[in-house]
Amino acid sequence: MTKTKTIWISLGLLAGSSLLALVFFWTAPEAEMEGASKTTAMLVDVVEAQQGDFTPTVVATGIVQPATDISLSNQVGGEITQIATRFVPGSYVKKGELLVQINPADFENTLMLRRSDLALAQSDYEVELGRQDVAQKDYELIGDELSPENRNLVLRKPQLEAAKANVAAAEAAVNQASLNLDRASIRAPFDAHILSRNVNLGSQIAPGSDLGRLVGIDEYWVMANVPLSKVNWLDIDENTAESGAPVKIVHPSAWEPGQYREGRVSRLVGSLDDQTRLARVIIRVDDPLMRRAPDPGKPPLIIGTFVEVQIQARELENVTRLERQYIRPGNTVWVMQEGELAIREVNILFEDQKYAYIDSGLEANAQVVATDLATVVNGSPLRLDEE
């Protein structure tokens, strides 16, 4: 009996506690909001779009290469008896300067023999001319009419033609022997920079041997890769009456700050680069090694160097210029207009490394939102820091 009583007492206490909690919950005071809620305008920074005429810059990379590059070779063989002291890698030579001398003795002897053959042929020709006179007089004494074929035989016309041919062949042989003698002296074909030499004094060389590598010093090329969309905006030398687009060549990793070289866009290569699928243009640089006009402030160009080229494009008239970082997805621009956000779709005429040039969709001096926003909705309230 005592156990049953205890259970009923416990159930009564639990029920009373639950009832007390419900009464407290139903009778508790409710908190009420006073006043109206206020929407806060988003704080932004703005920049002004600039309108006018601008000359953009196309930035690309290129590799320096010589405009004239040859492997020096010989046309006659023999023993090398002389090598010029300046025919060494790194030296400069003038056009026509002797670089390699092949032993000329054999060629001189051959020339003497060919001249002797020429003298004999000329002597035979003179003798044949005398025989022609005798044959002509004999024919006149006979007085018979002969056929043209027989008359030519009587007057020794075939013998005269043979004598003329012998003289001509002997003269050609003399010219060839003289030419071979000249070819034994190998000279620089142009003002050149020596990059390599592959022979030494006493070497026996056959015709067509690789004697060394020479490059011209009057002009180098920079083969630059340019996006295909930018090519039509470049003035190329072959397509304009004036010179091609000016180019500023820099090499920040090797040259001192502020150092650069100047060039001109000379040619458009008629094929894309196999790897990058970019268009290739040739930039001409005069006096690349600063030989004609030395200037300590202008570094020489080194073949094989990767450089940065800044090509001046054609002038864009009456466009709005804006930094590329403020162009939003979908070619849109965020503009602050009368304290509200306006999303403008723009047409980008041209882009360079820093700016976008817009020809429609954005007026001059528009306040462009420079701040990245989490919520982008037309008409969203905006405010500036000074407000």
PyMOL commands that set and color helices and strands:
alter all, ss='L'
color gray80, all
select helices_A, chain A and resi 2-27+105-142+148-154+157-183+228-231+237-239+324-326
alter helices_A, ss='H'
color red, helices_A
select strands_A, chain A and resi 42-44+46-48+50-54+57-66+69-73+78-83+92-93+98-102+185-187+192-197+204-205+210-216+219-226+246-250+261-268+279-286+306-312+316-323+332-337+340-345+347-351+355-360+367-369+382-384
alter strands_A, ss='S'
color yellow, strands_A
deselect
rebuild
show_as cartoon
